[in-house]
Amino acid sequence: MRAEVFRSVPAKLRFEHSTYRLGLTGIEPDAQLRRLLDQHLHQVNLLPEGLILSRKLAEILGVKPGDTLTVEVLEGVRPTRTVVVPGLLDELVAVSAYMNIHTLHKLMQEGGTICGAYLPVDALKLDRLYALLKRTPGVTGVSVREMANTRFQETIAGSLSLFTTVLVIFSCIIAFGVIYNAARIALSERGRELATLRVIGFNEAEVAFILLGEQAVLTVLTVPLDSVIGFGLCPFNSVAYSSELYPFPLVITKTSYGFASIFIPLPAIVSGLIVRRQLVHLDFISVLKTRE
């Protein structure tokens, strides 16, 4: 239905003592099919003479908005120019640098050379488009966004889901061990008092409520504290798993807290049921026996 072209050249970016080689991409300043967005999903304007860097690349080079760096193109006449970085963008795949395509053409001392184009296509005419592209000798490859997203989800989301499942299982085991151990210690320390309550007329449910109610209150009170500690640890995990290929942003939603709040009580309930079964077998005689 329309096309937005782009030009890509190999280049070396230099800032102070840091250098990085990548593909410098030139796009239209008013592009709608390849928009440059920051972490708040606000569009980053592409100035005529500026160079927009991904945030991860800026961290590698030590560049901040407003700094000036040197661009050495490694193709054609291999020009070198000093440009300003007016802003940063947030991308979730690899590192990148963008420039106004017209500025890049002037830098390369070339005409309207392009490397590719973004195409919004009528789904009913895809077959005709593919047939035309196959007959076009200048087209070396075609990438479909929906297919790329599907493959990405299968690869990345699948592995992350497996990793998250393993973490949840281990966290439930640890939580069960801590809560069950605390309940067992409380039962051992207060066995005499609990047996006394049974002797004077309390039933099993009431005694279990006294013992396990305290553990339930402690568990409920620790959930907000766990959330605060977990929130403090999340930035370290985000930095640990981030790489040049896949920068992981820190995104915490209400669903994350709801998920944690649901799974923490589960091991507490299981440990409580196990301890309650042990209350049934309290030996009143041995517990109440006066020690010499």
ABEGO torsion letter per residue (X at the ends): XBBBBBBBBBBBBBBEABBBBBBBBBBBAABAABBBBBAAGBBBBBBAABBBBBAAAAAAAGBBBGBBBBBBBABEAGBBBBBBBABBBBBABEBBBBBBAAAAAAAAGBBABBABBBBBBBAAAAAAAAAAAAABAABABBBBAAAAAAAAAAAAAAAAAAAAAAAAAAAAAAAAAAAAAAAAAAAAAAAAAAAAAAAAGBBAAAAAAAAAAAAAAAAAAAAAAAAAAAAAAAAAAAAAABBAABBBBBBBBAAAAAAAAAAAAAAAAAAAAAAAAAAAABBAAAAABBBX
